[in-house]
Amino acid sequence: MNKQIESNNLKVLQDQLNYESLMNKKYNEYATHCTDGQLKNLCNEASKIHKDNFNTLKSYLDSHQ
């Protein structure tokens, strides 16, 4: 049985999804401009972490529909 999420918690989750999406996009953009290989890898790793966080939150929300 899935419990419905309260509206104030939905707002927090929506804000966090937006944050994770934005950070994923920013780190992807940073990586395209990096000339240093280590920094480029670091940006790509950070981008992946934020993408994974986004997908985890999205899956959580989807499980409560």
Residue pairs with C-beta under 8 A, 6 or more apart in sequence:
2 63
2 64
2 65
3 64
4 64
5 13
5 61
5 64
13 57
13 60
13 61
16 57
17 54
17 57
17 58
17 61
20 50
20 51
20 53
20 54
20 57
21 50
21 54
23 46
23 47
23 50
24 47
24 50
24 51
24 54
27 43
27 44
27 46
27 47
27 50
28 43
28 44
28 47
30 43
31 40
31 43
31 44
31 47
34 40
34 43
